[in-house]
Each structure stands twice: as C-alpha cells, then as structure tokens.
Amino acid sequence: MADDIPKVNIAVKDRIFLHLLEEDEQADRFVVTAALTRPGIAEACAQHPPNVSRTMRDLLRNKQVSEHSRAIRGDDRRQKTWQLTDVGRLEANNRLNILSTTKVLIRDSEGTLLEIEAGLASHRLHAELSVLQVLLHAQHEGVLTFGDIRFGLVTNNQEDTELPPPGRLKLLAGAHATYHTSPPQTRPVHGRVETLDEMNTWFKKGSPCMVVHGIAGIGKSTIVANWLASKMAEVPHLSVCWYPCQPWDKAVGIAVSLLHRFGVDDKHDPYQLMETLPLTPGAEFDIDAWRRRLLAYLTDAQAIRERFNDESGGPPPYWLIVLDDVHHVVGKARDLLGALLDISKKSPLRLVFVSRTTLDVYDRRDVHTRNLVEELPLQGLTVDEISTWVEGMKGSPPPAKEVHRMTGGHPLALELLEIYGQATHGDWLKFLDEEIITQMPAQEHELLATLAVSDSPVPWAKLAKAAGWEGKPPERLLAYGLLLELEEGMWLHEALRERFLREVGSASQKRKDKLN
C-alpha cells in the first residue's frame, strides 16, 4: 500500500453517467421516480442543481442523453427528466468498467485496513452500495468502514456458500412434494356408516394404528380421505401427513419425507436424525438409530415447541400419518414400517395404513389382545346401501338385489352403472381382470375358478376337495366379498364368475370333472 491515502476524484460527468446507468431500467417509462429529475440527480451525485443542468447541456450536445417531460411518481406535475441514449449507454458502461478498478481504502469486519478496487468494496463491506456511492464516500472521507450506519443494513453474503457442491442436492430437497398435509379430494361416500363409526371409535380410543384393507377399487382411500377431512374440521390443528406409496418407493425415501413433515431439516435437527440416513453411495440406512432418535425427538416437548412455535396453531397435539397403498412398499420397507409402529406406541404419533392386503409387520397379538392395531376390512356395499344409491340414479337402473348379485356391491361397478347405465360395464370387467384376478395367489385363483364352473352354490367340503384346499374357507376372500358363504354353500358374484368362465379348454373341463 502507498504511504499516502489514495486520492479519489470523480468528475461530474462520470457521476451522472454512473447514476443514469443505475436507473436505466426506467428508460422510456411513462411514469418514473424522482431519481431522473434534476433534484434527484443532484442529490445522488452530490452536486448543486445548476451544475447538473450545465453538464446535461454538454451531454445533450454529444447525444449521450435525451431529455423528456414525464409524470413523476408521487407528484402531481410533470417534470423534466433525462435518460441515456444508445451512445451514452455505451460510454457509461466503459466509464463503469474503468472506475470500478479505482483503488479505495476500507476497514473490513475485523478492522483490517485494506486497499481494494471500488467494484469489490460493496461485497467486502456487506453493504448494498453502488460503485458511484463507494467512490463518493472515498472522495469525501478517505476510508470506508464496515458497519457504517450510512451504508444501510449489513447484508448476508453467505447465500452462495450454502449452495450444495455441483452435482449434489441437499438431503431433504423436494421432500415437500412427496406428501400432502391434507387428504386428497375424492368421490362421495355412499353408505359405509358402520365403517365410519368404527374409524371414529378408533380415533377416540387413541390406539396407535389402524389398517384399512380390501381389494382394488373397493373404496379404501376414498373412505379414509372423507373421514379424515371431517376430523380435520373438528380438530383444526391436527398435523396430517398423507403419503401415497408408489411401487418405486424405498424405505429411505419414506423416512426422509416423514422427517421433513416432523420439522427436521439441516437447520433444526437436535437429535442428529439426518446422520442416520445414507449420505454416501452404498451406505446403509440405520433404521434402528433412526427409530431411537426420532422417538427421542417426538417426545421432547421443548424441541417440538421451538420448531413449531411460530406456526399457526403452535405445536401439533400429535401427528397422524396415512400411508396410502402401503402394500407397494411392504417388501422393501418392512423394517421401517415396524419401526414406525414401535414409535407410535410411545409418542404422539398415530398411523393409518391403507392396503390391498393384511400386513405382517406387526405381531398378531397387537390386534387381538394388546389393542395396539385395529384391522378394518372393506367389502362390497350391502343391498340396502346399493338401494339408496340406485334410487338417486337417472333412467331405469336394475333392482338393487340384481346389481348386488352381478357385482358384489363393488363401488366402481356402481359408479359406472350411474354413468353408463350398465351394471357390468366393460371398463369394470377389465379392472377385475387386471387388478383383482391376475393379482390373486395361485391357490385362491384355482379355488374361485373351480367354483365358477358350477351352476349353483357348492358345499365347502366338496369345493375344498375339488380345488385341493386344506383347512377352513379363506378368510381373506370372505372378508373382501370375493367368496360368498350362503346357506346352500359357497358362491361368488356373477361378474367375477363370468370372468373365470372365460378360461375354457381342458383346464375348465378338469375342474368340472373334479366337482362332479
């Protein structure tokens, strides 16, 4: 550094060039601010107004500025204003580049005296100063000091350092888009009064987990969403996480989304939960550590209060997590689901699993003796429920008993009946094939296919012998309404029977022979 303080002297013309370049975004506007008027330019450039007028006449002769009469924001009268021309804009940019290299003295945040270029001073001082302002302060004071009140608020220059390295994402990036904080909009629920009563009873009891299961399209998500919407109206500050599971979901993805919902992020993680996640390629997800730390976090009232104190309603009384279509992830996230159930027994967390099958991630004693898990099987609508629905349909739909005989009360079939007037519409039959029949275990498929070749109900002993079934009638098929237990014997609804009867040939003939 030189022995003497650097001398800074900026000409009036250069001051006006830099100021008009800063205000260039207002060029050609009908209404402008006072910054383009003679008093505004004089104030910004630290000059007397007459000196501004003299300099402007020289710039006008050189065609570097143009003069206009414009409306001024906040003023009733029009005033004379100036703006740069294309020639002046080019000259102003050249002067900016040259003047930005002018050496000035500053004292940084640590009090160190530095000689740097004027273009870098604003960043080093953590202030929103233009090059013109830096040069004017340097000309009149010699040294610019960090924290000077005339420079305005001290700004934070750390934004760039918080960005992840190139090619990397923050761990919780995008987690907010994987779940919903309210149930989805669904179709209206017809009937299901007893089911809703059971869900309300579970909610009042406060047991940790409910499993709603049934065949595809039976209305599991619909009834849970409608029930939850009514509960959120009754308990407005209930904190909900509705997570729609997908076939490609993995345990770590679900865990990250849940942490995001619980308020854990890189700025609030008092129990180092994010350290339990796999942070490097090939690393394993430590579910046990995740379980223990999450349990400690959810039971720490002070930590929860600190995180949610500024949000409307304050800290939630508890969280209600709905994992929709959880059957997609049981195979890949079995340990995580078990850990969630364990956490829900000891913390303000409640779970609703929506699945096409019953789950094996909990002990059967949790259902039958401990009252920790409640299973709620859904089957087709009853004749009375169908009758109420059919009465509101237009046209002349079939009688409720006939609809029940043909469809088993499947809600999707009734919706298509309401739209198209057909009890067994082709779209529903295709749905039966793709989502129910082809998804059945081989032994259950053979049992129903054998029953389908009969013209009347078959006693269970006879049917079991023909199909090679050991033991009692399958509870799953009975619970879902795929297998009907009548006084005359076992039977199935007409649409399902019709789909099985398409399996013709030697296999069908063998089934008939076994029954006879």
Stockholm file with secondary structure:
# STOCKHOLM 1.0

chainA/1-516         MADDIPKVNIAVKDRIFLHLLEEDEQADRFVVTAALTRPGIAEACAQHPPNVSRTMRDLLRNKQVSEHSRAIRGDDRRQKTWQLTDVGRLEANNRLNILSTTKVLIRDSEGTLLEIEAGLASHRLHAELSVLQVLLHAQHEGVLTFGDIRFGLVTNNQEDTELPPPGRLKLLAGAHATYHTSPPQTRPVHGRVETLDEMNTWFKKGSPCMVVHGIAGIGKSTIVANWLASKMAEVPHLSVCWYPCQPWDKAVGIAVSLLHRFGVDDKHDPYQLMETLPLTPGAEFDIDAWRRRLLAYLTDAQAIRERFNDESGGPPPYWLIVLDDVHHVVGKARDLLGALLDISKKSPLRLVFVSRTTLDVYDRRDVHTRNLVEELPLQGLTVDEISTWVEGMKGSPPPAKEVHRMTGGHPLALELLEIYGQATHGDWLKFLDEEIITQMPAQEHELLATLAVSDSPVPWAKLAKAAGWEGKPPERLLAYGLLLELEEGMWLHEALRERFLREVGSASQKRKDKLN
#=GR chainA/1-516 SS CCSSCCCCCCCHHHHHHHHHHHTGGGTTCSEECGGGBHHHHHHHHTCCHHHHHHHHHHHHHTTSEEEEEEEETTCSSEEEEEEECHHHHHHHHHHHHHHTTCEEEEECTTCCEEEEEHHHHHHHHTSCCCHHHHHHHHHHHSEEETTCGGGCSCCCCCTGGGSCCTTCCCTTTTGGGGSBSSCCCCCCCCSCHHHHHHHHHHHHHTCSEEEEECSTTSSHHHHHHHHHHHHHHHSTTCEEEEEECCTTCCHHHHHHHHHHHTTCCSSCCTTCGGGGSCCSTTCCCCHHHHHHHHHHHHTCHHHHHHHHTTSTTCSCSCEEEEEETGGGTTTTSHHHHHHHHHHHTTSSEEEEEEESSCCCSSCTHHHHTSCCEEEEECCCCCHHHHHHHHHTSSSCCCCHHHHHHHHTTCHHHHHHHHHHSCTTCHHHHHHIIIIIITTSCHHHHHHHHHHHTSSSCBCHHHHHHHHTCCSSCCHHHHHHTSSEECSSCEECCHHHHHHHTTCCSHHHHHHHHHHC
#=GC SS_cons         CCSSCCCCCCCHHHHHHHHHHHTGGGTTCSEECGGGBHHHHHHHHTCCHHHHHHHHHHHHHTTSEEEEEEEETTCSSEEEEEEECHHHHHHHHHHHHHHTTCEEEEECTTCCEEEEEHHHHHHHHTSCCCHHHHHHHHHHHSEEETTCGGGCSCCCCCTGGGSCCTTCCCTTTTGGGGSBSSCCCCCCCCSCHHHHHHHHHHHHHTCSEEEEECSTTSSHHHHHHHHHHHHHHHSTTCEEEEEECCTTCCHHHHHHHHHHHTTCCSSCCTTCGGGGSCCSTTCCCCHHHHHHHHHHHHTCHHHHHHHHTTSTTCSCSCEEEEEETGGGTTTTSHHHHHHHHHHHTTSSEEEEEEESSCCCSSCTHHHHTSCCEEEEECCCCCHHHHHHHHHTSSSCCCCHHHHHHHHTTCHHHHHHHHHHSCTTCHHHHHHIIIIIITTSCHHHHHHHHHHHTSSSCBCHHHHHHHHTCCSSCCHHHHHHTSSEECSSCEECCHHHHHHHTTCCSHHHHHHHHHHC
//
